[in-house]
């Protein structure tokens, strides 16, 4: 950490040399007056040196990077800075965080905050009577380090759906983790404990792997955005659009493509598609009157893009997915955007009559529309351009592994360690990151308590065997669906 200012030791040496050269008869040793002057002055000078060095560092991205780097020199400087400012380690960390946030604020940026993961919970009951699940009902994963989820809508006397496989009935409810960060994500069928018990319901599980859930932006990442901000906003460039979208809270990764890219499926002129990894699951309900001359055999859902359909009712009568209707995702050029046409397709012989009342309970990714709306603001207007935000395609991966554990580790302990390690690995994957068997094996074998592992399945949902690699396109991202 280079600095032109003199250190305390250098100042003491200069002062000692001064007395030695100009007043050789003066006694300069510990306890003497001159030595006390030297020590007191150098101590205050040393404190000033540290603070002046800090003031120099905080004026630039490069200097702030030096301040937070993990080198021995930087760690030593931070320790001296804490002493000079009379701060504890915790207080100093907060002070440095605030310093970087102040610097970012000068460039119109603020730290991105942590977000909570979301999932869909399925509550089972043996009764066919309507069920009630209050807003904020909590459930959790098993184990000591339980992850808790709370329902995000109020279910009042809602009809239950029969499950022919189990003979039970169920209600699906969107839920959000009660803590934020990537650690709030869980794979399929992990949220299984009712906490506390819910009257009338016997069990629960999450029927989809959770999505969303981002950590608070690190100092290093915030400084990266500061450096990019210095290069200019330039919303009329791919670089500028990428920078702008990545700066929105909850966005993990982004890909900007123009009309020259094979992934562009709409038009051939000024279109720009921006794929993002971001999720803000919100529940919604559509109530419509069926009109066959307008709707044909399907109903386009109002809020797009749709994540999941919970219930469809016609004149209050519950409809069965796969028997009465199918939920069909848009696959055209607008798929994954807030103007997609995800829909309910009624099967032959099950099409409602004109005038029938339809209600559709579903969830959608509100983040897509939220970011799209930013481009409607006058300050973000880009002349002669057509920017469309799209959700990147999630590729869910199933893993089955046989593990030989080390002695002195319990099976439950090893299972928990492995699940956490593999979840962390998948959570860190970005757009276009393919999944290699060697990486997954290495993650598991380097987990506490594992002696050896054999993979018997590593494949996208619905596929079999060990696919090595699982190839991920640049507008896709891999996430863990289940591990057993």
PLY file of the C-alpha trace (Angstrom):
ply
format ascii 1.0
element vertex 484
property float x
property float y
property float z
element edge 483
property int vertex1
property int vertex2
end_header
0.00 0.00 0.00
2.19 2.81 -1.32
1.90 6.30 0.23
4.26 9.30 0.01
3.75 10.20 3.69
6.41 9.22 6.23
5.70 6.46 8.72
5.98 6.83 12.51
9.29 4.98 12.59
10.67 7.20 9.84
9.65 10.33 11.77
11.28 9.03 14.97
14.49 8.28 13.09
14.54 11.76 11.54
14.02 13.42 14.94
16.68 11.28 16.60
19.10 12.04 13.79
18.26 15.74 14.14
19.19 15.81 17.83
22.25 13.71 17.16
23.47 16.09 14.45
22.46 19.44 15.94
22.59 18.85 19.68
25.08 16.04 20.28
25.37 16.93 23.98
21.65 16.45 24.60
20.81 13.15 26.24
18.38 11.24 24.07
17.33 7.98 25.69
14.16 6.44 27.20
12.86 8.63 30.04
14.70 11.75 28.95
12.88 14.95 28.05
13.95 14.98 24.40
12.95 11.34 24.01
9.52 12.09 25.51
9.13 14.89 22.96
10.12 12.54 20.16
7.78 9.77 21.35
4.80 12.07 21.90
5.26 13.88 18.62
5.85 10.71 16.65
2.84 9.04 18.24
0.56 11.88 17.17
2.32 12.08 13.83
1.79 8.34 13.37
-1.92 8.71 14.08
-2.11 11.60 11.63
-0.16 9.56 9.09
-2.70 6.71 9.27
-5.67 9.05 8.97
-4.11 11.01 6.09
-3.35 7.75 4.33
-6.99 6.68 4.80
-8.17 10.03 3.40
-5.95 9.46 0.38
-7.24 5.91 -0.16
-10.94 6.77 0.09
-10.71 9.21 -2.84
-10.48 6.55 -5.58
-11.66 3.09 -6.54
-8.06 1.86 -6.61
-7.39 3.24 -3.14
-10.54 1.68 -1.69
-9.60 -1.63 -3.25
-6.27 -1.36 -1.41
-8.11 -0.60 1.81
-10.27 -3.76 1.66
-7.80 -6.16 0.06
-6.83 -9.31 1.95
-3.07 -8.70 1.83
-1.03 -8.68 5.02
-0.10 -5.05 4.42
-3.73 -3.94 4.08
-4.79 -5.95 7.13
-2.02 -4.29 9.14
-3.12 -0.86 7.93
-6.75 -1.50 8.89
-5.60 -2.55 12.36
-3.62 0.71 12.71
-6.60 2.68 11.39
-8.82 1.11 14.02
-6.32 2.10 16.72
-6.03 5.64 15.35
-9.80 6.09 15.29
-10.23 4.22 18.60
-12.67 1.75 17.03
-13.34 -1.93 17.68
-13.01 -4.37 14.76
-16.78 -4.38 14.30
-16.98 -0.59 14.37
-14.13 -0.32 11.88
-15.81 -2.77 9.48
-18.99 -0.69 9.61
-16.90 2.45 9.10
-15.20 1.02 5.99
-18.57 -0.18 4.63
-19.98 3.31 5.08
-16.92 4.87 3.45
-17.46 2.78 0.33
-21.20 3.48 0.33
-20.49 7.21 0.55
-18.10 6.92 -2.39
-20.73 4.99 -4.38
-23.33 7.60 -3.48
-21.17 10.24 -5.15
-21.64 8.26 -8.36
-25.40 7.81 -7.94
-25.10 4.22 -6.72
-26.25 2.49 -3.56
-25.46 -0.94 -2.15
-27.77 -3.71 -3.38
-29.55 -5.27 -0.41
-30.16 -8.95 0.28
-33.39 -10.53 -0.96
-35.27 -13.59 0.26
-35.82 -16.78 -1.71
-39.33 -17.88 -2.66
-40.96 -21.25 -3.24
-44.37 -22.92 -3.41
-45.57 -24.95 -0.43
-48.03 -27.83 -0.71
-50.07 -28.37 2.44
-51.70 -31.81 2.70
-54.92 -32.73 4.49
-56.95 -35.92 4.75
-60.18 -33.91 4.69
-61.94 -32.83 1.55
-63.31 -29.76 3.30
-62.10 -26.29 2.32
-58.89 -25.28 4.10
-57.61 -22.12 5.76
-53.90 -21.19 5.86
-53.37 -17.71 7.31
-50.90 -15.26 5.81
-47.50 -15.65 7.50
-47.94 -19.32 8.39
-44.42 -20.66 8.97
-42.83 -23.96 8.00
-39.19 -24.96 7.99
-36.53 -27.41 6.89
-35.47 -30.12 9.36
-32.22 -29.98 11.34
-30.41 -27.59 13.63
-29.80 -24.94 10.97
-33.41 -24.81 9.85
-34.49 -22.43 7.08
-37.92 -20.96 7.69
-40.50 -19.96 5.10
-43.73 -17.99 5.61
-46.78 -18.06 3.37
-47.17 -14.84 1.41
-50.94 -14.87 0.83
-54.01 -15.48 3.00
-55.92 -18.70 2.25
-59.49 -18.55 3.60
-61.79 -21.56 3.17
-60.20 -22.43 -0.17
-61.28 -25.66 -1.88
-58.67 -28.42 -1.67
-57.35 -30.42 -4.63
-57.41 -34.24 -4.61
-54.09 -36.02 -5.04
-54.77 -39.42 -6.66
-51.29 -40.68 -5.78
-51.54 -40.25 -2.01
-55.28 -40.15 -1.52
-54.86 -36.86 0.31
-56.00 -33.37 -0.57
-53.79 -30.32 -0.87
-53.54 -26.56 -1.22
-50.57 -24.87 -2.91
-49.43 -21.57 -1.42
-46.52 -19.26 -2.39
-44.05 -18.61 0.42
-41.02 -16.44 1.13
-38.00 -17.21 3.32
-38.05 -15.30 6.59
-34.34 -14.55 6.25
-32.58 -13.04 3.26
-29.57 -14.17 1.24
-28.52 -17.11 -0.92
-28.57 -19.31 2.19
-32.37 -19.05 2.17
-32.57 -21.19 -0.99
-33.57 -24.84 -0.69
-33.95 -27.71 -3.17
-37.17 -29.61 -3.86
-38.97 -31.31 -0.91
-36.82 -29.80 1.83
-39.35 -27.59 3.66
-41.18 -30.38 5.48
-41.86 -29.33 9.06
-45.05 -27.57 10.15
-43.99 -25.00 12.72
-46.28 -24.73 14.61
-48.88 -27.32 13.51
-51.77 -26.05 11.37
-55.26 -27.18 12.18
-56.57 -29.65 9.62
-53.26 -30.17 7.79
-51.05 -33.21 8.27
-47.86 -32.40 6.33
-46.15 -29.95 4.00
-43.41 -29.84 1.39
-42.05 -27.38 -1.15
-43.03 -28.63 -4.60
-40.45 -26.51 -6.44
-36.87 -25.66 -5.67
-36.73 -22.13 -4.27
-35.59 -19.27 -6.46
-34.40 -15.74 -5.86
-32.52 -15.05 -2.67
-29.46 -12.84 -3.11
-26.79 -11.70 -0.67
-26.09 -8.09 0.23
-23.70 -6.64 -2.34
-20.09 -6.93 -1.23
-17.72 -3.98 -1.06
-15.74 -5.43 -3.94
-18.82 -5.79 -6.18
-20.00 -2.30 -5.28
-16.60 -0.91 -6.26
-16.85 -2.81 -9.55
-20.07 -0.96 -10.28
-18.46 2.33 -9.26
-15.67 1.71 -11.74
-18.21 0.96 -14.46
-20.22 4.04 -13.56
-17.13 6.14 -14.14
-17.15 4.96 -17.75
-20.55 6.55 -18.30
-24.18 5.45 -18.33
-24.50 4.95 -22.09
-27.94 3.31 -22.09
-27.82 3.27 -25.88
-25.05 0.65 -25.80
-25.05 -3.02 -24.84
-22.46 -2.25 -22.18
-24.60 0.53 -20.68
-27.76 -1.60 -20.67
-25.92 -4.45 -18.99
-24.56 -2.11 -16.31
-27.98 -0.54 -15.71
-29.85 -3.83 -15.32
-27.22 -5.42 -13.09
-27.56 -2.42 -10.82
-31.16 -3.28 -9.93
-31.73 -4.93 -6.57
-32.31 -8.68 -6.85
-30.65 -9.14 -10.26
-27.98 -11.84 -10.06
-26.85 -11.88 -13.67
-27.82 -10.41 -17.04
-27.32 -11.02 -20.76
-27.98 -8.38 -23.40
-28.54 -9.52 -26.99
-29.35 -7.54 -30.12
-31.05 -8.49 -33.39
-27.86 -10.06 -34.77
-27.93 -12.79 -32.12
-29.50 -16.20 -32.98
-31.39 -16.01 -29.68
-33.34 -12.99 -30.93
-36.77 -14.36 -31.84
-38.66 -11.14 -32.58
-38.27 -8.69 -35.42
-35.11 -7.82 -37.32
-34.51 -4.16 -36.58
-33.90 -2.29 -33.34
-34.91 -4.99 -30.83
-32.78 -5.68 -27.74
-33.60 -8.52 -25.35
-32.15 -8.58 -21.84
-32.26 -11.93 -20.06
-31.91 -11.74 -16.28
-31.65 -14.04 -13.31
-34.07 -12.39 -10.91
-37.23 -13.48 -9.18
-39.88 -11.69 -7.18
-42.73 -14.18 -6.84
-46.09 -12.53 -6.32
-49.50 -14.17 -6.01
-52.39 -13.00 -8.19
-55.97 -13.88 -9.01
-57.79 -13.37 -12.31
-61.57 -13.35 -12.54
-62.97 -13.35 -16.08
-66.17 -14.15 -17.93
-65.62 -16.74 -20.63
-66.32 -15.66 -24.21
-65.56 -18.32 -26.81
-65.67 -15.91 -29.75
-62.78 -13.96 -28.21
-60.94 -16.60 -26.18
-61.44 -19.75 -28.23
-60.28 -22.64 -26.04
-57.85 -20.72 -23.83
-57.51 -17.86 -21.39
-54.37 -15.71 -21.39
-53.33 -14.98 -17.82
-53.22 -11.32 -16.90
-49.87 -10.89 -15.12
-46.81 -12.21 -16.95
-44.57 -14.14 -16.91
-46.43 -16.79 -14.92
-44.46 -18.99 -12.54
-47.15 -21.42 -11.43
-50.91 -21.94 -11.57
-52.41 -22.99 -8.23
-56.12 -23.39 -9.00
-58.58 -22.93 -11.83
-62.31 -22.79 -11.12
-65.29 -22.51 -13.45
-68.41 -21.16 -11.75
-66.75 -22.09 -8.46
-66.10 -25.72 -9.48
-62.48 -26.79 -9.14
-60.85 -27.86 -12.41
-58.19 -30.57 -12.59
-54.89 -29.96 -14.36
-54.28 -32.52 -17.11
-57.95 -33.48 -17.15
-59.81 -30.22 -17.62
-56.97 -27.92 -18.66
-53.22 -27.52 -19.16
-51.05 -24.58 -18.20
-49.12 -23.61 -21.35
-46.04 -21.41 -21.27
-45.36 -19.03 -24.15
-42.47 -20.13 -26.36
-42.49 -17.27 -28.86
-40.43 -14.13 -29.13
-42.06 -12.52 -26.07
-41.75 -15.56 -23.80
-40.49 -14.75 -20.32
-41.41 -11.06 -20.58
-44.21 -9.06 -19.00
-46.07 -9.23 -22.34
-45.78 -13.00 -22.72
-48.93 -15.05 -23.37
-48.74 -17.83 -20.78
-52.24 -19.28 -20.71
-54.79 -21.81 -19.52
-55.67 -24.18 -22.38
-58.93 -26.06 -21.86
-58.95 -29.60 -23.19
-61.51 -30.86 -25.73
-64.90 -31.39 -24.11
-63.88 -29.26 -21.10
-64.17 -25.80 -22.65
-66.37 -23.52 -20.53
-69.63 -22.13 -21.90
-70.09 -18.49 -22.81
-70.88 -16.47 -19.69
-69.21 -18.91 -17.29
-67.18 -17.26 -14.56
-63.51 -18.27 -14.39
-61.08 -17.67 -11.54
-57.36 -18.44 -11.81
-55.03 -18.38 -8.81
-51.36 -18.17 -9.82
-47.99 -16.59 -9.16
-45.88 -14.50 -11.50
-42.39 -12.99 -11.61
-43.01 -9.34 -10.72
-39.32 -8.47 -11.13
-39.61 -8.66 -14.92
-42.32 -6.02 -15.12
-40.67 -3.87 -12.46
-37.45 -3.58 -14.44
-39.30 -3.23 -17.75
-41.15 -0.24 -16.32
-37.85 1.55 -15.71
-37.43 1.91 -19.48
-40.70 3.84 -19.62
-39.22 6.64 -17.53
-38.22 9.74 -19.55
-34.65 9.68 -18.22
-34.22 6.11 -19.50
-35.74 6.65 -22.92
-33.58 5.25 -25.71
-34.57 6.65 -29.12
-35.26 4.14 -31.88
-34.89 1.11 -29.63
-37.13 -1.70 -28.41
-35.79 -3.08 -25.12
-37.52 -6.12 -23.63
-36.68 -7.67 -20.26
-37.00 -11.47 -20.12
-36.51 -14.02 -17.38
-33.62 -16.34 -18.15
-34.54 -20.01 -18.42
-33.91 -22.00 -15.27
-32.56 -25.53 -15.83
-33.39 -27.60 -12.75
-30.99 -30.44 -12.00
-31.60 -33.67 -10.06
-28.74 -35.47 -8.31
-28.62 -38.97 -6.88
-25.37 -40.02 -5.20
-24.07 -42.90 -3.14
-21.72 -41.64 -0.43
-19.27 -43.51 1.77
-18.90 -41.51 4.97
-15.91 -41.24 7.27
-16.00 -42.72 10.79
-17.26 -40.48 13.62
-19.72 -38.69 11.31
-23.43 -39.45 11.48
-25.44 -40.10 8.33
-27.70 -37.10 9.03
-24.67 -34.87 9.59
-23.06 -35.89 6.29
-26.34 -35.53 4.41
-26.78 -32.02 5.77
-23.18 -31.05 4.94
-23.47 -32.37 1.39
-26.81 -30.70 0.72
-25.44 -27.36 1.89
-22.25 -27.67 -0.16
-24.03 -28.70 -3.36
-26.69 -26.02 -2.90
-23.97 -23.38 -2.50
-22.26 -24.64 -5.66
-25.42 -24.34 -7.77
-26.37 -21.00 -6.24
-23.10 -19.53 -7.50
-23.66 -20.58 -11.12
-24.33 -17.79 -13.60
-25.83 -17.57 -17.07
-24.27 -20.06 -19.44
-22.35 -22.01 -16.77
-22.46 -25.70 -17.71
-22.44 -28.35 -14.98
-19.62 -30.91 -14.98
-19.73 -34.19 -13.08
-16.15 -33.70 -11.90
-17.10 -30.41 -10.24
-20.06 -31.95 -8.42
-18.01 -34.96 -7.33
-15.22 -32.67 -6.13
-17.67 -30.54 -4.13
-19.13 -33.60 -2.41
-15.81 -35.36 -1.75
-14.37 -32.18 -0.20
-17.30 -31.94 2.21
-16.73 -32.75 5.88
-17.48 -36.39 6.63
-17.29 -37.70 3.05
-14.80 -40.40 2.11
-15.98 -41.25 -1.40
-18.92 -40.56 -3.71
-20.42 -42.21 -6.78
-22.90 -40.28 -8.90
-25.80 -42.31 -10.30
-27.76 -39.32 -11.58
-26.81 -35.82 -12.68
-29.37 -34.62 -15.16
-32.04 -32.00 -15.83
-35.49 -32.79 -14.44
-37.19 -35.50 -16.48
-33.94 -36.91 -17.86
-31.86 -39.84 -16.64
-28.28 -40.92 -16.04
-25.16 -38.88 -15.52
-24.91 -36.18 -18.17
-21.39 -34.84 -18.33
-21.58 -31.99 -18.91
-25.08 -30.63 -18.60
-24.74 -28.01 -21.31
-26.31 -24.67 -20.42
-27.04 -22.05 -23.10
-26.02 -18.46 -22.50
-29.60 -17.42 -21.69
-30.05 -20.30 -19.23
-28.80 -21.01 -15.72
-28.60 -24.22 -13.71
-30.13 -24.62 -10.25
-30.45 -27.59 -7.91
-33.89 -29.20 -7.98
-33.29 -32.18 -5.71
-30.46 -34.22 -4.21
-30.78 -37.62 -2.62
0 1
1 2
2 3
3 4
4 5
5 6
6 7
7 8
8 9
9 10
10 11
11 12
12 13
13 14
14 15
15 16
16 17
17 18
18 19
19 20
20 21
21 22
22 23
23 24
24 25
25 26
26 27
27 28
28 29
29 30
30 31
31 32
32 33
33 34
34 35
35 36
36 37
37 38
38 39
39 40
40 41
41 42
42 43
43 44
44 45
45 46
46 47
47 48
48 49
49 50
50 51
51 52
52 53
53 54
54 55
55 56
56 57
57 58
58 59
59 60
60 61
61 62
62 63
63 64
64 65
65 66
66 67
67 68
68 69
69 70
70 71
71 72
72 73
73 74
74 75
75 76
76 77
77 78
78 79
79 80
80 81
81 82
82 83
83 84
84 85
85 86
86 87
87 88
88 89
89 90
90 91
91 92
92 93
93 94
94 95
95 96
96 97
97 98
98 99
99 100
100 101
101 102
102 103
103 104
104 105
105 106
106 107
107 108
108 109
109 110
110 111
111 112
112 113
113 114
114 115
115 116
116 117
117 118
118 119
119 120
120 121
121 122
122 123
123 124
124 125
125 126
126 127
127 128
128 129
129 130
130 131
131 132
132 133
133 134
134 135
135 136
136 137
137 138
138 139
139 140
140 141
141 142
142 143
143 144
144 145
145 146
146 147
147 148
148 149
149 150
150 151
151 152
152 153
153 154
154 155
155 156
156 157
157 158
158 159
159 160
160 161
161 162
162 163
163 164
164 165
165 166
166 167
167 168
168 169
169 170
170 171
171 172
172 173
173 174
174 175
175 176
176 177
177 178
178 179
179 180
180 181
181 182
182 183
183 184
184 185
185 186
186 187
187 188
188 189
189 190
190 191
191 192
192 193
193 194
194 195
195 196
196 197
197 198
198 199
199 200
200 201
201 202
202 203
203 204
204 205
205 206
206 207
207 208
208 209
209 210
210 211
211 212
212 213
213 214
214 215
215 216
216 217
217 218
218 219
219 220
220 221
221 222
222 223
223 224
224 225
225 226
226 227
227 228
228 229
229 230
230 231
231 232
232 233
233 234
234 235
235 236
236 237
237 238
238 239
239 240
240 241
241 242
242 243
243 244
244 245
245 246
246 247
247 248
248 249
249 250
250 251
251 252
252 253
253 254
254 255
255 256
256 257
257 258
258 259
259 260
260 261
261 262
262 263
263 264
264 265
265 266
266 267
267 268
268 269
269 270
270 271
271 272
272 273
273 274
274 275
275 276
276 277
277 278
278 279
279 280
280 281
281 282
282 283
283 284
284 285
285 286
286 287
287 288
288 289
289 290
290 291
291 292
292 293
293 294
294 295
295 296
296 297
297 298
298 299
299 300
300 301
301 302
302 303
303 304
304 305
305 306
306 307
307 308
308 309
309 310
310 311
311 312
312 313
313 314
314 315
315 316
316 317
317 318
318 319
319 320
320 321
321 322
322 323
323 324
324 325
325 326
326 327
327 328
328 329
329 330
330 331
331 332
332 333
333 334
334 335
335 336
336 337
337 338
338 339
339 340
340 341
341 342
342 343
343 344
344 345
345 346
346 347
347 348
348 349
349 350
350 351
351 352
352 353
353 354
354 355
355 356
356 357
357 358
358 359
359 360
360 361
361 362
362 363
363 364
364 365
365 366
366 367
367 368
368 369
369 370
370 371
371 372
372 373
373 374
374 375
375 376
376 377
377 378
378 379
379 380
380 381
381 382
382 383
383 384
384 385
385 386
386 387
387 388
388 389
389 390
390 391
391 392
392 393
393 394
394 395
395 396
396 397
397 398
398 399
399 400
400 401
401 402
402 403
403 404
404 405
405 406
406 407
407 408
408 409
409 410
410 411
411 412
412 413
413 414
414 415
415 416
416 417
417 418
418 419
419 420
420 421
421 422
422 423
423 424
424 425
425 426
426 427
427 428
428 429
429 430
430 431
431 432
432 433
433 434
434 435
435 436
436 437
437 438
438 439
439 440
440 441
441 442
442 443
443 444
444 445
445 446
446 447
447 448
448 449
449 450
450 451
451 452
452 453
453 454
454 455
455 456
456 457
457 458
458 459
459 460
460 461
461 462
462 463
463 464
464 465
465 466
466 467
467 468
468 469
469 470
470 471
471 472
472 473
473 474
474 475
475 476
476 477
477 478
478 479
479 480
480 481
481 482
482 483
